[in-house]
Amino acid sequence: MTIRLKERREELGLTLEEVGKLTGVGKSTVRKWETGFIQNMGRDKIVAYAKALRINPMDILDPNNSISDSMVDKISTLSSKLTVDRQEKVYNFTEQQYNEQNKIIPMTVKSEVELYGAVSAGTGEYLLDNTPELVPYEGEVPEHDYAVIVNGVSMRPLFEDKQIIFVKKTFEARSGQVVIAYYDNQAYVKKYVNDEKGARFVSLNKSYDDMPIDETHEAEIIGVVVL
């Protein structure tokens, strides 16, 4: 993990100072992150650092996640198989997205959000049945389909107890994504993992056991958390 983060920064041609500016910290802090001192990183820093390196936040939190599986690398691998004229179209679209991004259009800041119940980072909760509660909220609101509140600490350091999180509706997810799922008729926020050991929901806090997805449990993904 340590070497990969440093190599990723160098691959992007970024200096420690540049990454520090993008994440709002000094270069010495970035150097510590690169050498593995990430235990006390806040969620905002995790997300900002991931954006600076163009990787998934889970690549920072979980050393078993491969940065080579980041979206940038997937796009690069796939586009390399296209014909030259199609590669040019991909480049033009990417440039357009980059220019739009650099206009720095702020995310919506709201005073209230519609909350569709709670999801557990521990023992299970029940989502509301299409009856949202309007609650106060301060901060940036990303594009989302619904919002829920986290109960418990099993997803620290990514999510704290009583934190509001935003979700995009989907019934499918890639291994490594943070999802909202029904598991034995209760709602959870967990990391979805599907590898040689089988499919399961995983807590970032290692004090909590994995939740296997098999024939003995009813399991359904109902959304991916917006990070």
GIURBEL-V364572 format. One record per backbone hydrogen bond with DSSP energy under -1.0 kcal/mol. NH is the residue of the N-H (numbers start at 1). CO is the residue of the C=O. If there is no record, write none. Layout:
# GIURBEL-V364572
NH_CO ; NH_CO
This chain:
# GIURBEL-V364572
5_1 ; 6_2 ; 7_3 ; 8_4 ; 9_5 ; 10_6 ; 11_7 ; 12_8 ; 13_10 ; 14_9 ; 19_15 ; 20_16 ; 21_17 ; 22_18 ; 23_19 ; 24_20 ; 25_20 ; 30_26 ; 31_27 ; 32_28 ; 33_29 ; 34_30 ; 35_31 ; 36_33 ; 37_32 ; 38_36 ; 41_38 ; 46_42 ; 47_43 ; 48_44 ; 49_45 ; 50_46 ; 51_47 ; 52_48 ; 53_49 ; 55_50 ; 59_56 ; 60_57 ; 61_57 ; 62_58 ; 65_62 ; 69_66 ; 70_67 ; 74_70 ; 75_71 ; 76_72 ; 77_73 ; 78_74 ; 79_75 ; 80_76 ; 81_78 ; 82_79 ; 87_83 ; 88_84 ; 89_85 ; 90_86 ; 91_87 ; 92_88 ; 93_89 ; 94_90 ; 95_91 ; 96_92 ; 97_93 ; 98_94 ; 99_95 ; 100_96 ; 101_97 ; 102_98 ; 103_100 ; 104_101 ; 113_135 ; 115_133 ; 116_147 ; 119_149 ; 120_187 ; 121_151 ; 125_187 ; 130_128 ; 133_115 ; 135_113 ; 137_111 ; 141_108 ; 145_167 ; 146_167 ; 148_165 ; 149_117 ; 150_163 ; 151_119 ; 156_153 ; 158_155 ; 159_155 ; 162_150 ; 163_160 ; 165_148 ; 167_146 ; 168_224 ; 176_192 ; 177_174 ; 179_190 ; 180_223 ; 181_188 ; 182_220 ; 183_186 ; 184_218 ; 187_125 ; 188_181 ; 189_120 ; 190_179 ; 191_202 ; 192_177 ; 193_200 ; 195_198 ; 198_195 ; 200_193 ; 201_211 ; 202_191 ; 205_154 ; 208_205 ; 211_201 ; 213_199 ; 217_214 ; 220_182 ; 222_180 ; 223_180 ; 224_168 ; 225_178 ; 226_166
